[in-house]
Amino acid sequence: MSALLVGFAAPLHAQERADAAVKEEEAQAGQIPVIIVTATKREQTLQETPVAVSVVGADDIERAEIQDLNDLQTLVPSLAVRQGQTSGNTTFFIRGFGNGQNAIGLEPSVGVFIDGVYRSRSAAAISDLPNLERVEVLRGPQSTLFGKNASAGVISVTTRKPQFEFGGAVEASIGNYDLRRFDAYVTGPLAPNLAAALSGNYNRRDGFFEDLGTGADYNQRDRWGVRGDILWKPSGDISFRLIADYDKIDELCCGATNLVEGATGANIRAIGGRVVSEDPFSYTVFYDVAPANKIENAGVSLQGDFNLGFAALTSITAFRSNTNESNFDADVTDLSLFGAVSQQSEIETFTQEIRLQSVGKGNLIEWTLGGYYFDERLNVGNQIINGADYRPYLDSLVGSPQVLLNLTNLITQSTGTAPPMLGGAGQGLTDNSRQDNNAWSIFGTVDLNLTDRLTATFGISYTEDEKNVSLNAVSTEALSNQNLDQLGYAASLSQLLVGRGVNPTNPAQVGAFIQTNPQIYAQLQQQALAVARGPNNPFNALRALQPFPAFLGYPNAVEDGRSNDNSTDFTVRLAYEVTDNLNVYASYATGFKATSWNLSRQSRPFPTDYTAGNPVFDRFTQRPVYSTPPSPITNAGLHLVNLLPGTRFAGPEDSEVYEFGLKASFSRLSFNVTVFDQTIKNFQTNVFTDNGFVLANAAEQSTFGVEFDFLWKPYAGLTLTGGATFLDPVYDSFPNFGNGIDVSGQQPQGIAKTQFSLGGNYSFTIGRLDAFVRADWQHIGDSPFVDNPAEQAVIDATGYTRGQNLINASIGIRTPGGIGVSLWARNLFDDQYLIFASPTVLQAGSFSGAPGQPRTFGATLRKSF
C-alpha cells in the first residue's frame, strides 16, 4: 500500500515542480504568468473568470510588507480599510460599500473568508496574515456563491497547503517605533500520504501616539499567533485538510484626538482638564483611560475533497471563537469624565459548507450545487460609567453647583425622598445582550457553453436567516432618570400659587385654595403643564445632560426580539471570448444581508411601538395632569421615564448590480475594465448620537463606477501595475437619517469618488544575487467624515481631509542559498490624513478624530529552505 501511495504521489509532485518551473521561466522571460483563482468556487485563470476580481500574490505581499488586511488596500484600488477607536473596530469597503464599524450587531456587508471559512466580525480577521498563497478581492454582490453577508463583495484569503517536500522560511524584522517582528514556517511529509505545516508569528511595536500626562504610547502592535495545518491524501481521489489556529492581540489602541474645540473646551480647562487642542498630527494626547484591546481568536476547520468521477465533492466544517475586550477614553482629555467606556464580547461560530461540482472543462454544461449552514452565539456587555470629574463638569456646564443642588432639593420636596447625587461618580449604564443566529442557504450555478467562445451563466441561491436577541440594561445615572417635565410642572405651579398668595409648601393652605377655587386651580394646572412641556421649562437645559435614562429591555410583552428573513438571489451573466486574448462579459446579480440588531445602549423601541411622553402628576390633587400617549408599549405598562423611540434593528438590505467587463491578456500586458451600476436598498448604516450609535436603513444608496487595472512587463525584470476607480456614490433616498434630517442626494460619508494605485517592481541580478526594487503609490480622494450636513460643515471649515497619498517602497537581495535582506518604508513621505471624525461625547461643538499612521520603516532578514 505504501509503495502504491508513493506511486500516486510521485507524478503529482513532479507536476507541481513542472508548473513552478514554467512560472519561473515565464517570469524570467518577462511574460505574464498564468494566475489561477477560485472566485467562482472552481479553479480558473484570472483571464477566464468573468467576475470583477483583484488578485494579490504572495510575492507581492512579501515585497510590499503587507502584514494584515489593513495594509492590503494599498494594492487593490477598489478596496478601502478603516480602523476606528479600537483594534477590532475595523471596516472593509468595496466600491464604497461596507459597514460593521462601531456596532457589533451590525454585520459587515463585505464577507471575509480565510481558506473558505467565514469570519463573521472584523476583529476575527485583522490578525497578521498567515503563510499566503494569494488574496482575492471580489467586487459586487456574491450571494449566489458565498453563504453569508456578501452583498457588497468578498475578501477571500487562501493559504499554502502543506507540502510533501521539506521546506520552510524564517523571517525577522526590525524598524522604527522599536518594531520587532518574527515569523517562521516549516512544512514537510510525515508519511507518504501525510504532510504537515506549522507556523508562528510575533509582532511587537511601540505606539506613535504619546500621552503627555502619563508618558504611555498608544497605537501599538502587540500580536502573536500559531497555526497548524495537516494534509492527508489517502488516495488520488480523496484529500483532507485540517487547520487549527490561535492568535492574540493585546495592545493599547487606538488614539483619537481633538480636531475642533467647541465652547465646552473652556469648561474642561476650568475644572483642571488638559486637552491637545486642534493638533491631530502632533500625535499627542492627554488621557486618563488608556485605550486597551484584548482580542483572542481560535478555530479549527476540516476540508474534505472527493473526486466522485462525475463530480467533485467539497466539504468545509469549521468552528471558531472570538473574545474581545476594549476600553477607550471617549472625552479625549485627562479628566475622569467617564471611568469606563468599555465592551466585552464572546462569539462562537459553527459553519458547514457542502459543494458538488462538475468536473472537466469544455462540456456543454458545467454546474455547481451547494449548501451552507451558519450557527453563531454572541454575548456582549457594554459599560459607560461616570468618573470623578463628571459632576464638576456638569456644574461648569450649568454655570454653578447650586443649579443641581436646587434640583436635588426640588426632587426631594416633590417625591419626599432625596435622590442619589446627580452626576455622581460610579453611576452610568450597563447593558448585556445575547444573539443567537441561525442561517442556511442553498445555491447553484450553471454554465452553458453555447459555443467554444460564448458562455451563459445562471446562478440562484435561497437564504434564510433567523436571529433571537435579548438585551437588558440597568441605568444608575440619577440625573438621566429624572422626569424634567414633572419637575418643571412642580416649579411652575409653585410660582403660580405664590402669585395667588398661596404657600406651596403648606399642603393645607393649597388644599383649601383648591377646594374654594377649583376652576382657577384647573387653569393654573394647564398653565404649569404648558410651561413644563414647552420651551420655557426652567430645566430644559438639563435635557442634554441626560444621556443614560432608564432602559427598556427585550423580549417584552410587545417586542419579541426575533427576526426571520429570507431571500432569493440571482446571477445572470453572458461571457464571450472575442479572441484568445480578449474576453468581455455582461452580468446582473443581486445580493442580500439579513437584519442587524443594535446590541447597545442606543437600542430603542420603534415609533410604531411607542410614542414618547413623560407623565405629569399633581401631588396636591393626587391625580395625573398629563398621561403618557397611548401606544403598544405604554398600554402594556412598560413605559419608563425619558424613554424615547428609535430603532431596535436595521432591516435586511438588498443589493443589485449591473456590470460590464472587459479582460485582456497578452504576453507582456494584461488589463481589465469594469463599468457597473450598483444599488443597495435599505442600506444598513449607523448614525452617531451623543453617546452611541443608532442603526438605520437608508432607503437607497447607489454607486455608478468605472474600474481599471493593468499589469505590464515592458521587458524582462520590470513589472508595472496600477489601477483606478471612479465612483459616483449617492444616497438616493435617506429621509429618516435622524432628528428630522433628510440627507437624500448627498455623497455618503467615507466613500471617495476617486481611488488610484500605481506600482513598479524591477528584479535584476548582481553577480549571483537576485535583487529587486519596488515602490507603489496609493491615492484615495477626499470624502465626508459624517453624514450630518451641519456637522460636516464644521469639519470642512478646519481644512482637514480624508484624502490619502501614500507611497511605499522596498529594496532587497536574495542569495542562492535562500537568504534575503530587504529595506522597506510605508508612507514614505509621511502623508497626513484623517481616518475618521465624529462629535465628542458630551462636549457640544467639539469633534474628535484619528490621524493616519505616520511613516514606518525597517529591515527584514529572511531565510528560506
Phi, psi and omega in degrees: 000315179301315180298321180296317180295320177298322178297321176293320187287325187301312178299323180298313180296321179297319180295319179299316179295321179296317179298318179296321180295321178298315180298321180293320179295320179297318181296317181294329181278358180083011180269158178280123180289156176287129181253123180264132179230163178237032185301328181257024179066016171216151183288126176215161172285157179301325180293324183281339188282113183274054180222145176287104185219139173249140182236131176240121182272170184298321181297317179296319180296319180293312184289331179273001181056044174281119184257330180209181184292339176300323183280343190296335184298339180291345181248354183235109188300325185270003182255134173229140181233131183229125178261135183263220188286344180226165181301318182280354183269070185239142182233138176254134180237134174236124185057030179086350181266137176163155176195189183115355182277142173068008179208109186292336178280347180273102184287149184291152175270347175254116181278136177249123180237130176241116186052043176081001183254127183286133173255109193284342178225151184297330179300338179269003186232003188261001181295165178303140186291139178284191182294105194266151167256315178190164172233127178249133176245110181264129186255135180096171183302136180230028187292338180278355179241329183243137195279352187209124168048065176233038185287340179248341181153183185220140167251114183246118182255128179241127179260163179289137174286155172303147184252154178269010171237139183294135178188179179167188181202148175231138184219137177223139182228147170229156181192185179293170190055031176056042178294134173221114184228137182220133177226143177218144181212133177221141179216157179170175182279142170257336177201170182305331182243015185226123178233156182218160175218145178224132180222157177210154179215149177221130185222112182228130179208141175291162181277160178258002170262139177243131174273110185292340179276313185259344184083358180289157176243144183238171189064046177281175162235126177211088189221146171208159181198159176226154183208131175243145188215123180237132178241122180240125178239086182294337175207176179290346183253358185225137173213150176230139177232119181249124182236132174230137182215155175212135174215157184221139175239126179218088188216157176269105184198139021224146184286134171232149186222168181289131176256318180227126178261114178276191183297334181289348176301325178295324178294322178300313182289330182297332180254022172093009181280154178236140180214138173280107191269123169051043178217064188296330186271009166280345181053041177232147181214166166240116179237155167250348178233124179285136179286100187257144177222131172228114183233132175234131177238139176211150179189162175218140179221149177230120177249128175243132178239130185227126174269109183265006181091293179279343183199167176248132181251131177235133176232130177233116179245133185213147171229132181224150175227148179217128172240142187215124174236131181217153176209145179209166182266099187290334185265358178046041172224173177267010170283149175268066175290321176233128178284336179202136166229087195231162177214143172231138179217148174228128182231130173235128187229132173242131178227149177218125175237136173232130186222131178241127185229147173292156180246157180089162179236154176087359176290160179300320181234129170238136190218161175219133173233143181198169176218152183220137178231138184225128179224117184227141174240124185235126175239131185226140172230137178231144176221137169224113193237135178297141174263182184295335183265003184294313181294314175302325178293317177299318179300321180291326180291322182270357172102339183191146174299338184295332182299309181287331175294317177297321178296319177301316179296319180295319178298319180297317179294321185285325186254342184082002181226133178287131180283165169300164180302123180294126182074022184290151178296144179090344175281161179161207183226132178236128179232153178223137182220159177220139177226125173252121185239120174239130180217149174213156178210153170236145184213159177199147175226148177228126173256120176258110178277086186296323173219183177297339185240348185245125181231132174251133182240135176231127179229147179213146174216149174236130185231138169236136183224120182238133177233135171243120190234141171228142182213126177225147181216152177235123177254124176249012182279105192297318182294319181295336184267008180272138177275095183290335173297315179296317181290322177296322177297313182298318181293317181293317180297322178298317179297320180293322178293320177299321178296338177265008179079020181250133179277110184291346178272000179249096183303326181294318180293320178295319179298321179294320179297318181295320184292323183271340183227060185298321181289319178297318181295323177297322177294319178298322178299315181293323176296316180294322179294321179298321177294315184299323185257012181240188185288350183262008175300123184297348183253010182301325181297339182277349182298325179291346180257025178239062186281345188231064180287177177305148191241134176264111179277173178211158007294150174218189185296339182253320186252122185268352178067030181235145169221142180220108185243152174214156182203145171247123184239155188227154167225130175231127185214143175235121182240136183228128177271097184297313174221181177295344184248354188224123178238146173228155177208155173226139185213159172227132182216150175239159180217170188209142169223133187285174178307136174245128184265146177275106183260057184210180183293346180266010175285124183222156180298149176291151178304333178291340180258342186208138174245126186291155176154121178272137179290151176237130187235136178266115184285343179279319180269347182060036179226151176289140174263327179218128180256149178301135180304142181295142176194164181307319181289317178295317181297334179274003179076026184255006182297142176231151180299133176069012175293132180240153174284163179186233177223146172264327184207166169256127184293172184298146178250147180236134181237154174212150181217135169257132188217139173233131183228150175230130180234127181231137180216122178238184186295327183238356184218135170223147177207157181225140176232132179228132173243130184215158174226108187244136182227136172240119176268140184058043180303126182279126179217171177232139185246126182283134172248198185297331186216015180181189185241137178253132177279141180212161174249119167284129185304322178200131172234136182222159177216124168261134185210162175229131178239144178216135172215156183212159170223125186227129174245087184297330172201170187304130176099334183253127177234126177244134178229157178185172179191163178212143176230126177242123184236151172234075185277145181202144166280101179297323179207116176210067184283339185253044181301322180139149179055033178074014183267134176249115181254018177302137180090354181273158168285125181296147180297142174082357182254109180281148180278340180226144176210125183234154170214147179210130181219156177216141177225127178241118178254137183206176180240146173235098187066241179263005183265136169271135183225160176211154171225130180218156175205152175217153179234134177234130176240128171238123182293168180290157177204160180298147176277325183223161180272340180289117185299321181294318179292319179296326179297323178296317181290322179301323183296339182275341181086003177295150182224152172264354182296141182235144170222092186254132175240126178242148183211154176204158178213140183201165176225157178219136180272164176300336180277004176088014177264128180232146177229135178221149172247140186213158176212139175243140188053056189305321184260018170055051178296139182252124180206163179254142178276314180207165174210145180201160177301144179279139184299125175057028175228085185304131178089349180262149178229143177244159178193179183231126175282156178289169183291133178286186182299134171234149181207162180180190180227145181231134176246127181235147172223119177251150182211000000 
